[in-house]
């Protein structure tokens, strides 16, 4: 793994060392302050390009096109809101998904399964332990966004999301977010409506470089990927970890996300 990850800069393989603990502490502080942390240059030079080359044949010919109109909650309705409430404004998401079972032996999967990474992430999230997902499709995905495509405003279902940017587009494809737009006790529907109308001055844009690992607390922070422009697609790996082992999606969830159950 030393040839793939910059373990000199990010010593995941030296668990318990002062350098490892410093990285954990810095990452936790960034999570507390910004709702995320970024490890820029996590991949060694050339590795992102190698990963893209491994994935591109599947992405170009056999990826699942996910296109849907949705609200920020990915729910058909919210009981306490009228159907025409501006917080339920519909937006469009379009992406192309490659599943883990389509890229066996890939660089992306070797990173996803790297046990020192899993233990490091658990430490940054204050979790006793994290586990890779058992689901053969959902455990690690690579998402592609081509010209005119975007991942629109939403909240995540999971507490944390871990991504690894493999290829940045020529223009657009930026990560836009609004930290703590809601809380577990306050849905802040008026604030959600304000964001969707483009009137929230606290929304921020982050331009991530290829090879950057991003860990994001997205349950209560609204976020999106802006529309991609140009000929080079945005390609990003999404890693799913859970506090309990053996997590699987239902057939219904797999069909909804990937267009197939197996």
Backbone as CSV, one residue per row, in Angstrom:
resi,resn,N_x,N_y,N_z,CA_x,CA_y,CA_z,C_x,C_y,C_z
1,UNK,0.818,-1.214,0.000,0.000,0.000,0.000,0.858,1.274,0.000
2,UNK,2.141,1.143,0.380,3.036,2.297,0.387,3.201,2.909,-1.002
3,UNK,3.004,2.107,-2.055,3.122,2.614,-3.420,1.854,3.324,-3.886
4,UNK,0.765,3.161,-3.143,-0.527,3.727,-3.528,-0.872,4.961,-2.703
5,UNK,-0.714,4.856,-1.388,-1.037,5.954,-0.480,0.237,6.632,0.010
6,UNK,0.161,7.927,0.227,1.308,8.655,0.761,1.347,8.455,2.280
7,UNK,1.899,7.332,2.685,1.952,6.989,4.100,3.083,7.709,4.827
8,UNK,3.922,8.429,4.109,4.894,9.305,4.756,4.179,10.538,5.311
9,UNK,3.305,11.088,4.511,2.551,12.281,4.916,1.388,11.917,5.836
10,UNK,0.755,10.786,5.548,-0.413,10.335,6.314,-0.129,8.937,6.862
11,UNK,0.483,8.829,8.036,1.018,7.553,8.538,-0.061,6.618,9.109
12,UNK,-0.982,6.194,8.276,-2.052,5.310,8.736,-1.502,3.980,9.241
13,UNK,-0.344,3.583,8.720,0.244,2.288,9.063,1.068,2.339,10.352
14,UNK,1.069,3.482,11.020,1.823,3.615,12.279,0.863,3.952,13.415
15,UNK,-0.167,3.148,13.529,-1.213,3.388,14.522,-0.620,3.490,15.924
16,UNK,-1.044,4.530,16.649,-0.579,4.738,18.011,0.668,5.579,18.125
17,UNK,1.349,5.836,17.001,2.552,6.665,17.035,2.157,8.130,17.241
18,UNK,3.094,8.981,17.682,2.770,10.406,17.822,2.294,11.031,16.509
19,UNK,2.896,10.600,15.386,2.487,11.155,14.082,1.067,10.741,13.738
20,UNK,0.748,9.479,14.001,-0.620,8.991,13.743,-1.615,9.719,14.629
21,UNK,-1.298,9.881,15.895,-2.214,10.558,16.819,-2.399,12.019,16.440
22,UNK,-1.334,12.665,15.965,-1.450,14.057,15.533,-2.411,14.172,14.355
23,UNK,-2.311,13.249,13.408,-3.216,13.259,12.256,-4.658,13.036,12.687
24,UNK,-4.872,12.111,13.611,-6.218,11.873,14.131,-6.751,13.133,14.801
25,UNK,-5.954,13.753,15.646,-6.402,14.940,16.377,-6.713,16.096,15.425
26,UNK,-5.873,16.286,14.416,-6.121,17.359,13.443,-7.395,17.093,12.646
27,UNK,-7.618,15.831,12.300,-8.804,15.472,11.529,-10.070,15.660,12.362
28,UNK,-10.006,15.266,13.629,-11.158,15.442,14.521,-11.464,16.923,14.738
29,UNK,-10.436,17.731,14.867,-10.643,19.164,15.049,-11.306,19.782,13.820
30,UNK,-10.885,19.353,12.623,-11.501,19.857,11.396,-12.951,19.411,11.285
31,UNK,-13.232,18.174,11.676,-14.616,17.694,11.671,-15.487,18.539,12.586
32,UNK,-14.967,18.850,13.772,-15.736,19.634,14.725,-15.971,21.060,14.221
33,UNK,-14.974,21.630,13.572,-15.071,23.028,13.129,-15.835,23.189,11.825
34,UNK,-15.625,22.255,10.889,-16.144,22.431,9.523,-17.099,21.339,9.066
35,UNK,-17.265,20.289,9.871,-18.102,19.171,9.456,-17.408,18.254,8.464
36,UNK,-16.098,18.439,8.250,-15.372,17.592,7.308,-13.876,17.740,7.534
37,UNK,-13.118,16.778,7.015,-11.679,16.979,6.871,-11.244,16.420,5.533
38,UNK,-10.146,16.968,5.008,-9.617,16.582,3.707,-8.154,16.208,3.840
39,UNK,-7.776,15.075,3.252,-6.374,14.673,3.170,-5.943,14.825,1.719
40,UNK,-5.479,16.026,1.380,-5.045,16.312,0.007,-3.747,15.565,-0.273
41,UNK,-3.631,14.997,-1.467,-2.447,14.226,-1.795,-2.418,12.882,-1.086
42,UNK,-3.576,12.368,-0.742,-3.667,11.056,-0.080,-3.130,9.962,-0.993
43,UNK,-3.400,10.096,-2.292,-2.867,9.160,-3.275,-1.511,9.658,-3.781
44,UNK,-0.596,8.737,-3.988,0.696,9.112,-4.553,0.515,9.554,-6.013
45,UNK,1.446,10.321,-6.549,1.331,10.806,-7.934,1.109,9.660,-8.917
46,UNK,0.164,9.852,-9.821,-0.117,8.866,-10.863,-1.130,7.810,-10.471
47,UNK,-1.415,7.658,-9.177,-2.316,6.586,-8.748,-3.769,6.898,-9.118
48,UNK,-4.171,8.162,-9.011,-5.536,8.512,-9.399,-5.757,8.210,-10.874
49,UNK,-4.779,8.542,-11.713,-4.892,8.250,-13.146,-4.968,6.742,-13.387
50,UNK,-4.183,5.985,-12.634,-4.221,4.528,-12.770,-5.592,3.986,-12.391
51,UNK,-6.155,4.490,-11.301,-7.473,4.033,-10.874,-8.542,4.370,-11.907
52,UNK,-8.448,5.562,-12.477,-9.405,5.957,-13.512,-9.289,5.046,-14.729
53,UNK,-8.075,4.708,-15.120,-7.869,3.830,-16.279,-8.466,2.447,-16.033
54,UNK,-8.412,1.970,-14.794,-9.008,0.674,-14.466,-10.526,0.712,-14.551
55,UNK,-11.099,1.840,-14.192,-12.552,1.947,-14.073,-13.204,2.403,-15.374
56,UNK,-12.486,3.163,-16.169,-13.111,3.795,-17.331,-13.821,2.822,-18.278
57,UNK,-13.242,1.640,-18.604,-13.967,0.750,-19.524,-15.358,0.365,-19.014
58,UNK,-15.479,0.140,-17.722,-16.792,-0.183,-17.153,-17.670,1.062,-17.104
59,UNK,-17.084,2.188,-16.699,-17.852,3.432,-16.618,-18.425,3.809,-17.978
60,UNK,-17.637,3.613,-19.033,-18.072,4.029,-20.369,-19.108,3.090,-20.982
61,UNK,-19.088,1.820,-20.583,-19.931,0.841,-21.282,-21.012,0.191,-20.418
62,UNK,-20.805,0.150,-19.107,-21.721,-0.659,-18.300,-22.060,-0.029,-16.956
63,UNK,-21.944,1.295,-16.857,-22.337,1.963,-15.616,-23.847,2.155,-15.594
64,UNK,-24.383,2.270,-14.403,-25.819,2.489,-14.241,-26.103,3.980,-14.257
65,UNK,-26.966,4.410,-15.158,-27.353,5.819,-15.228,-28.459,6.061,-14.208
66,UNK,-28.145,6.917,-13.257,-29.100,7.228,-12.194,-29.611,8.649,-12.436
67,UNK,-30.870,8.764,-12.835,-31.468,10.063,-13.130,-32.795,10.152,-12.397
68,UNK,-32.932,11.188,-11.576,-34.188,11.303,-10.832,-34.430,12.747,-10.422
69,UNK,-35.709,13.083,-10.306,-36.137,14.326,-9.677,-36.417,14.005,-8.211
70,UNK,-35.960,14.855,-7.328,-36.126,14.568,-5.906,-36.115,15.862,-5.109
71,UNK,-36.564,15.794,-3.866,-36.371,16.914,-2.961,-35.120,16.666,-2.123
72,UNK,-34.779,17.596,-1.286,-33.534,17.515,-0.525,-33.515,16.342,0.447
73,UNK,-34.707,15.812,0.767,-34.817,14.721,1.734,-34.875,13.336,1.079
74,UNK,-34.960,13.291,-0.238,-35.152,12.029,-0.960,-36.394,11.289,-0.437
75,UNK,-37.423,12.053,-0.100,-38.669,11.460,0.393,-39.832,12.017,-0.417
76,UNK,-40.880,11.215,-0.646,-42.009,11.704,-1.440,-42.749,12.849,-0.770
77,UNK,-42.722,12.900,0.558,-43.419,13.961,1.274,-42.858,14.055,2.686
78,UNK,-43.136,15.184,3.328,-42.834,15.396,4.742,-44.165,15.705,5.419
79,UNK,-44.597,14.902,6.372,-45.957,15.030,6.923,-46.319,16.434,7.376
80,UNK,-45.364,17.155,7.974,-45.706,18.464,8.529,-45.607,19.603,7.517
81,UNK,-45.247,19.285,6.257,-45.117,20.319,5.238,-46.170,20.150,4.143
82,UNK,-46.680,21.278,3.668,-47.570,21.258,2.507,-46.764,20.844,1.280
83,UNK,-47.414,20.164,0.327,-46.673,19.688,-0.858,-45.962,20.789,-1.631
84,UNK,-46.474,22.034,-1.549,-45.856,23.134,-2.299,-44.916,23.976,-1.438
85,UNK,-44.551,23.478,-0.256,-43.620,24.224,0.582,-42.269,24.324,-0.141
86,UNK,-41.630,25.497,-0.104,-40.367,25.656,-0.858,-39.236,24.748,-0.380
87,UNK,-39.328,24.199,0.826,-38.302,23.248,1.277,-38.406,21.923,0.537
88,UNK,-39.534,21.692,-0.142,-39.744,20.461,-0.900,-39.540,20.669,-2.395
89,UNK,-38.907,21.769,-2.745,-38.623,22.061,-4.152,-37.885,20.897,-4.807
90,UNK,-38.294,20.529,-6.007,-37.690,19.410,-6.711,-36.423,19.857,-7.447
91,UNK,-35.410,18.995,-7.395,-34.157,19.213,-8.125,-33.826,17.927,-8.868
92,UNK,-32.902,18.003,-9.816,-32.566,16.827,-10.625,-31.133,16.382,-10.361
93,UNK,-30.958,15.083,-10.202,-29.644,14.471,-10.077,-29.432,13.492,-11.230
94,UNK,-28.260,13.572,-11.848,-27.879,12.625,-12.904,-26.445,12.180,-12.640
95,UNK,-26.232,10.875,-12.619,-24.879,10.348,-12.433,-24.770,8.973,-13.066
96,UNK,-23.557,8.481,-13.124,-23.272,7.145,-13.639,-22.535,6.390,-12.534
97,UNK,-23.001,5.185,-12.214,-22.467,4.445,-11.076,-21.831,3.138,-11.507
98,UNK,-20.618,2.904,-11.012,-19.952,1.608,-11.138,-19.940,0.977,-9.744
99,UNK,-20.383,-0.263,-9.645,-20.479,-0.958,-8.361,-19.214,-1.762,-8.072
100,UNK,-19.055,-2.138,-6.817,-17.853,-2.853,-6.390,-17.665,-4.166,-7.145
101,UNK,-18.764,-4.863,-7.435,-18.633,-6.160,-8.099,-18.182,-6.040,-9.550
102,UNK,-18.169,-4.809,-10.084,-17.737,-4.588,-11.459,-16.238,-4.284,-11.567
103,UNK,-15.580,-4.076,-10.422,-14.163,-3.699,-10.454,-13.347,-4.546,-9.468
104,UNK,-13.464,-5.869,-9.544,-12.683,-6.714,-8.621,-11.185,-6.528,-8.839
105,UNK,-10.431,-6.547,-7.749,-8.988,-6.401,-7.853,-8.506,-5.002,-8.193
106,UNK,-9.385,-4.025,-8.134,-9.026,-2.665,-8.532,-8.279,-1.935,-7.422
107,UNK,-7.610,-0.860,-7.813,-6.939,0.003,-6.847,-7.936,0.571,-5.848
108,UNK,-9.103,0.967,-6.333,-10.126,1.545,-5.452,-10.522,0.562,-4.353
109,UNK,-10.753,-0.690,-4.709,-11.164,-1.659,-3.695,-10.029,-1.970,-2.718
110,UNK,-8.797,-1.971,-3.196,-7.679,-2.235,-2.280,-7.565,-1.126,-1.240
111,UNK,-7.845,0.100,-1.638,-7.829,1.218,-0.677,-9.000,1.086,0.297
112,UNK,-10.173,0.804,-0.246,-11.368,0.671,0.596,-11.174,-0.371,1.689
113,UNK,-10.537,-1.477,1.362,-10.395,-2.594,2.297,-9.144,-2.488,3.175
114,UNK,-8.346,-1.457,3.000,-7.080,-1.319,3.733,-7.391,-1.108,5.218
115,UNK,-7.069,-2.082,6.017,-7.486,-2.076,7.416,-6.961,-0.871,8.203
116,UNK,-5.721,-0.425,8.021,-5.293,0.785,8.734,-6.144,2.017,8.405
117,UNK,-6.672,2.108,7.179,-7.577,3.209,6.842,-8.871,3.082,7.627
118,UNK,-9.410,1.879,7.696,-10.666,1.669,8.424,-10.493,2.036,9.898
119,UNK,-9.378,1.635,10.498,-9.141,1.937,11.912,-8.913,3.436,12.127
120,UNK,-8.216,4.078,11.183,-8.010,5.531,11.269,-9.341,6.277,11.210
121,UNK,-10.189,5.882,10.283,-11.492,6.540,10.166,-12.309,6.367,11.439
122,UNK,-12.280,5.174,12.021,-13.002,4.948,13.276,-12.500,5.897,14.355
123,UNK,-11.190,6.087,14.422,-10.619,6.976,15.435,-11.055,8.419,15.213
124,UNK,-11.081,8.865,13.963,-11.467,10.258,13.696,-12.944,10.489,13.988
125,UNK,-13.751,9.453,13.869,-15.188,9.563,14.091,-15.602,9.195,15.519
126,UNK,-14.607,8.894,16.365,-14.884,8.477,17.748,-15.762,7.236,17.801
127,UNK,-15.498,6.295,16.888,-16.218,5.023,16.873,-15.298,3.919,17.405
128,UNK,-15.814,3.007,18.245,-14.972,1.913,18.734,-14.391,1.076,17.606
129,UNK,-15.205,0.877,16.542,-14.762,0.060,15.416,-15.640,0.348,14.211
130,UNK,-15.058,0.256,13.028,-15.814,0.324,11.786,-15.551,-0.948,10.991
131,UNK,-16.496,-1.275,10.103,-16.385,-2.475,9.283,-16.683,-2.119,7.836
132,UNK,-16.011,-2.805,6.917,-16.391,-2.680,5.517,-17.782,-3.283,5.344
133,UNK,-18.456,-2.843,4.315,-19.806,-3.330,4.049,-19.744,-4.688,3.353
134,UNK,-20.677,-5.551,3.655,-20.687,-6.862,3.026,-21.356,-6.841,1.661
135,UNK,-22.221,-5.886,1.420,-22.980,-5.844,0.175,-22.049,-5.796,-1.031
136,UNK,-22.163,-6.741,-1.969,-21.219,-6.807,-3.096,-21.350,-5.652,-4.072
137,UNK,-22.499,-4.971,-4.095,-22.680,-3.838,-4.996,-22.356,-2.520,-4.316
138,UNK,-22.843,-2.350,-3.086,-22.851,-1.033,-2.455,-21.599,-0.692,-1.672
139,UNK,-20.750,-1.672,-1.368,-19.645,-1.436,-0.430,-18.740,-0.290,-0.878
140,UNK,-18.424,-0.250,-2.139,-17.647,0.862,-2.700,-18.183,1.126,-4.100
141,UNK,-18.523,2.363,-4.374,-19.016,2.764,-5.684,-18.104,3.830,-6.273
142,UNK,-18.075,3.903,-7.601,-17.433,5.018,-8.276,-18.506,5.739,-9.072
143,UNK,-18.638,7.036,-8.803,-19.661,7.850,-9.438,-19.021,8.721,-10.512
144,UNK,-19.649,8.769,-11.675,-19.188,9.626,-12.752,-20.220,10.688,-13.066
145,UNK,-19.757,11.915,-13.263,-20.633,13.034,-13.627,-20.070,13.665,-14.886
146,UNK,-20.863,13.647,-15.955,-20.438,14.170,-17.246,-21.024,15.552,-17.480
147,UNK,-20.686,16.167,-18.597,-21.143,17.530,-18.889,-22.659,17.629,-18.746
148,UNK,-23.108,18.611,-17.999,-24.531,18.831,-17.775,-25.112,18.031,-16.631
149,UNK,-24.297,17.221,-15.954,-24.787,16.366,-14.874,-24.337,16.886,-13.513
150,UNK,-25.115,16.539,-12.476,-24.825,17.036,-11.132,-25.469,16.120,-10.101
151,UNK,-24.914,16.155,-8.907,-25.549,15.570,-7.727,-26.173,16.728,-6.984
152,UNK,-27.499,16.753,-6.908,-28.148,17.955,-6.394,-28.313,17.922,-4.886
153,UNK,-28.897,18.999,-4.352,-28.983,19.204,-2.907,-29.628,18.011,-2.200
154,UNK,-29.002,17.594,-1.094,-29.545,16.500,-0.297,-28.862,16.452,1.063
155,UNK,-29.487,15.727,1.974,-28.868,15.318,3.236,-28.537,13.840,3.127
156,UNK,-27.436,13.416,3.750,-27.069,12.002,3.741,-27.875,11.221,4.770
157,UNK,-28.083,9.949,4.485,-28.726,9.066,5.461,-27.750,8.678,6.563
158,UNK,-26.500,8.474,6.202,-25.495,8.045,7.176,-24.864,9.251,7.857
159,UNK,-24.289,9.007,9.027,-23.674,10.085,9.795,-22.447,10.645,9.093
160,UNK,-21.628,9.766,8.509,-20.402,10.180,7.838,-20.370,9.609,6.418
161,UNK,-19.748,10.362,5.503,-19.505,9.894,4.141,-18.008,10.023,3.847
162,UNK,-17.426,8.966,3.265,-16.013,8.968,2.926,-15.866,8.854,1.413
163,UNK,-15.190,9.820,0.814,-15.014,9.820,-0.634,-13.548,10.035,-0.995
164,UNK,-13.205,9.624,-2.214,-11.853,9.785,-2.746,-11.991,10.275,-4.187
165,UNK,-11.612,11.522,-4.427,-11.742,12.075,-5.770,-10.649,11.510,-6.669
166,UNK,-11.072,10.897,-7.769,-10.138,10.285,-8.709,-9.842,11.178,-9.900
167,UNK,-10.839,11.954,-10.315,-10.647,12.834,-11.476,-11.547,14.050,-11.334
168,UNK,-10.963,15.234,-11.439,-11.730,16.471,-11.402,-12.098,16.880,-12.824
169,UNK,-13.259,17.494,-13.015,-13.638,17.945,-14.357,-12.903,19.221,-14.736
170,UNK,-13.080,19.634,-15.982,-12.445,20.863,-16.447,-13.061,22.077,-15.753
171,UNK,-14.378,22.083,-15.670,-15.113,23.200,-15.058,-16.282,22.620,-14.269
172,UNK,-16.633,23.272,-13.173,-17.769,22.820,-12.379,-17.423,21.596,-11.550
173,UNK,-18.468,20.877,-11.132,-18.251,19.699,-10.300,-17.700,20.038,-8.934
174,UNK,-17.997,21.225,-8.438,-17.502,21.645,-7.132,-18.427,21.147,-6.025
175,UNK,-17.866,20.982,-4.861,-18.612,20.513,-3.701,-19.140,21.733,-2.951
176,UNK,-20.450,21.910,-2.937,-21.073,23.029,-2.244,-21.830,22.497,-1.042
177,UNK,-21.699,23.160,0.096,-22.304,22.644,1.317,-22.718,23.784,2.244
178,UNK,-23.640,23.438,3.126,-24.092,24.370,4.168,-24.054,23.620,5.493
179,UNK,-23.029,23.912,6.301,-22.792,23.190,7.539,-23.950,23.370,8.522
180,UNK,-24.394,22.244,9.109,-25.415,22.244,10.173,-26.633,23.089,9.809
181,UNK,-27.151,22.861,8.623,-28.359,23.576,8.211,-29.548,23.181,9.071
182,UNK,-29.562,21.957,9.519,-30.591,21.484,10.436,-29.905,20.756,11.582
183,UNK,-30.691,20.375,12.586,-30.178,19.572,13.689,-31.156,18.440,13.946
184,UNK,-30.779,17.537,14.816,-31.675,16.427,15.142,-32.951,16.925,15.808
185,UNK,-32.895,18.113,16.408,-34.056,18.671,17.113,-34.797,19.737,16.316
186,UNK,-34.166,20.291,15.295,-34.761,21.397,14.544,-34.568,21.176,13.045
187,UNK,-35.640,20.861,12.318,-35.504,20.623,10.868,-35.232,21.885,10.063
188,UNK,-35.513,23.078,10.631,-35.196,24.361,9.992,-35.693,24.418,8.545
189,UNK,-36.969,24.163,8.358,-37.519,24.125,7.003,-37.384,25.468,6.281
190,UNK,-37.527,26.566,7.009,-37.372,27.875,6.367,-35.939,28.073,5.892
191,UNK,-34.978,27.595,6.687,-33.582,27.694,6.274,-33.291,26.832,5.061
192,UNK,-33.897,25.649,5.001,-33.738,24.775,3.838,-34.282,25.466,2.589
193,UNK,-35.458,26.079,2.719,-36.051,26.787,1.583,-35.139,27.923,1.112
194,UNK,-34.560,28.635,2.061,-33.662,29.743,1.728,-32.452,29.243,0.950
195,UNK,-31.897,28.111,1.376,-30.750,27.536,0.665,-31.138,27.155,-0.756
196,UNK,-32.266,26.474,-0.921,-32.689,26.015,-2.241,-32.983,27.177,-3.185
197,UNK,-33.322,28.322,-2.619,-33.579,29.515,-3.429,-32.298,30.310,-3.695
198,UNK,-31.161,29.803,-3.195,-29.887,30.478,-3.432,-29.683,31.706,-2.588
199,UNK,-30.310,31.754,-1.407,-30.252,32.953,-0.575,-29.555,32.711,0.760
200,UNK,-28.744,31.677,0.859,-28.063,31.389,2.119,-26.600,31.815,2.021
201,UNK,-26.215,32.902,2.700,-24.837,33.386,2.585,-23.811,32.468,3.241
202,UNK,-24.267,31.488,4.039,-23.332,30.591,4.722,-23.001,29.346,3.894
203,UNK,-23.611,29.204,2.724,-23.252,28.096,1.832,-21.839,28.326,1.297
204,UNK,-21.043,27.269,1.282,-19.646,27.376,0.869,-19.346,26.402,-0.268
205,UNK,-18.353,26.749,-1.057,-17.922,25.894,-2.161,-16.493,25.422,-1.898
206,UNK,-16.278,24.118,-2.063,-14.963,23.517,-1.875,-14.519,22.895,-3.194
207,UNK,-13.355,23.296,-3.664,-12.786,22.722,-4.884,-11.714,21.718,-4.492
208,UNK,-12.000,20.451,-4.704,-11.130,19.366,-4.263,-10.259,18.901,-5.423
209,UNK,-9.004,18.610,-5.126,-8.085,18.096,-6.143,-8.163,16.577,-6.208
210,UNK,-7.903,16.020,-7.382,-7.833,14.567,-7.523,-6.788,14.010,-6.564
211,UNK,-7.124,12.865,-5.955,-6.234,12.252,-4.988,-6.523,12.644,-3.560
212,UNK,-7.578,13.448,-3.337,-7.943,13.905,-2.000,-8.974,12.977,-1.372
213,UNK,-8.717,12.561,-0.138,-9.698,11.834,0.657,-10.498,12.851,1.453
214,UNK,-11.815,12.759,1.379,-12.710,13.664,2.094,-13.605,12.856,3.021
215,UNK,-13.670,13.237,4.276,-14.598,12.639,5.239,-15.538,13.745,5.684
216,UNK,-16.829,13.488,5.547,-17.841,14.535,5.633,-18.993,14.080,6.509
217,UNK,-19.402,14.944,7.414,-20.569,14.671,8.254,-21.783,15.299,7.578
218,UNK,-22.518,14.484,6.796,-23.541,15.029,5.915,-24.974,14.802,6.330
219,UNK,-25.204,14.268,7.522,-26.580,13.984,7.946,-27.392,15.264,8.119
220,UNK,-26.779,16.299,8.667,-27.482,17.554,8.908,-26.887,18.726,8.137
221,UNK,-25.882,18.429,7.308,-25.282,19.448,6.456,-25.714,19.204,5.019
222,UNK,-26.489,20.128,4.470,-26.940,20.000,3.085,-25.746,20.167,2.149
223,UNK,-25.753,19.421,1.044,-24.623,19.512,0.127,-25.026,19.050,-1.264
224,UNK,-24.216,19.437,-2.227,-24.429,19.040,-3.614,-23.115,19.105,-4.371
225,UNK,-23.100,18.529,-5.570,-22.002,18.702,-6.529,-22.558,19.524,-7.677
226,UNK,-21.951,20.668,-7.939,-22.470,21.556,-8.972,-22.311,20.938,-10.360
227,UNK,-23.028,21.467,-11.318,-23.073,20.910,-12.672,-21.683,20.891,-13.315
228,UNK,-21.349,19.758,-13.885,-20.062,19.576,-14.563,-20.120,20.187,-15.955
229,UNK,-19.022,20.814,-16.360,-18.881,21.348,-17.710,-17.590,20.821,-18.329
230,UNK,-17.573,20.714,-19.656,-16.364,20.278,-20.340,-16.383,18.791,-20.656
231,UNK,-15.302,18.320,-21.270,-15.233,16.949,-21.772,-14.747,15.933,-20.738
232,UNK,-14.142,16.409,-19.659,-13.603,15.477,-18.658,-14.611,15.299,-17.518
233,UNK,-15.028,14.060,-17.302,-16.033,13.825,-16.266,-15.414,13.852,-14.872
234,UNK,-16.234,14.169,-13.918,-15.847,14.073,-12.514,-16.029,12.621,-12.083
235,UNK,-14.999,12.020,-11.489,-15.068,10.622,-11.084,-14.632,10.524,-9.621
236,UNK,-15.497,9.967,-8.790,-15.223,9.928,-7.362,-15.645,8.590,-6.773
237,UNK,-14.796,8.031,-5.911,-15.115,6.790,-5.215,-15.802,7.120,-3.902
238,UNK,-16.831,6.339,-3.594,-17.595,6.511,-2.354,-17.471,5.225,-1.547
239,UNK,-16.934,5.344,-0.323,-16.675,4.192,0.540,-17.728,4.125,1.650
240,UNK,-18.314,2.946,1.850,-19.339,2.770,2.883,-18.813,1.874,3.999
241,UNK,-18.764,2.436,5.204,-18.357,1.696,6.395,-19.463,1.781,7.440
242,UNK,-19.544,0.752,8.275,-20.609,0.695,9.282,-20.036,0.249,10.623
243,UNK,-20.753,0.611,11.671,-20.314,0.241,13.016,-20.566,-1.231,13.328
244,UNK,-21.419,-1.871,12.559,-21.661,-3.302,12.761,-21.248,-4.063,11.506
245,UNK,-20.801,-5.282,11.643,-20.369,-6.058,10.472,-21.549,-6.622,9.701
246,UNK,-21.287,-7.004,8.463,-22.268,-7.746,7.677,-23.408,-6.949,7.090
247,UNK,-23.269,-5.631,6.968,-24.377,-4.806,6.477,-24.624,-5.083,4.995
248,UNK,-25.891,-5.270,4.662,-26.328,-5.504,3.278,-27.477,-4.573,2.946
249,UNK,-27.583,-4.167,1.691,-28.783,-3.489,1.213,-29.864,-4.529,0.924
250,UNK,-31.108,-4.082,0.934,-32.197,-4.934,0.480,-32.207,-4.959,-1.043
251,UNK,-32.894,-5.933,-1.617,-33.027,-5.979,-3.077,-33.664,-4.694,-3.594
252,UNK,-34.642,-4.187,-2.851,-35.324,-2.963,-3.268,-34.347,-1.785,-3.307
253,UNK,-33.476,-1.685,-2.307,-32.496,-0.598,-2.282,-31.512,-0.744,-3.435
254,UNK,-31.043,-1.948,-3.704,-30.100,-2.151,-4.809,-30.722,-1.772,-6.141
255,UNK,-31.961,-2.184,-6.349,-32.640,-1.834,-7.603,-32.808,-0.332,-7.711
256,UNK,-33.144,0.321,-6.592,-33.325,1.764,-6.612,-32.038,2.515,-6.927
257,UNK,-30.923,2.053,-6.379,-29.652,2.740,-6.575,-28.913,2.293,-7.841
258,UNK,-29.027,0.996,-8.183,-28.168,0.444,-9.218,-28.919,-0.216,-10.375
259,UNK,-30.232,-0.284,-10.290,-31.011,-0.854,-11.368,-30.979,-2.366,-11.431
260,UNK,-30.428,-3.017,-10.401,-30.375,-4.483,-10.354,-30.243,-4.934,-8.903
261,UNK,-30.672,-6.146,-8.651,-30.616,-6.675,-7.286,-29.333,-7.469,-7.030
262,UNK,-28.700,-7.947,-8.110,-27.476,-8.739,-7.941,-26.594,-8.576,-9.184
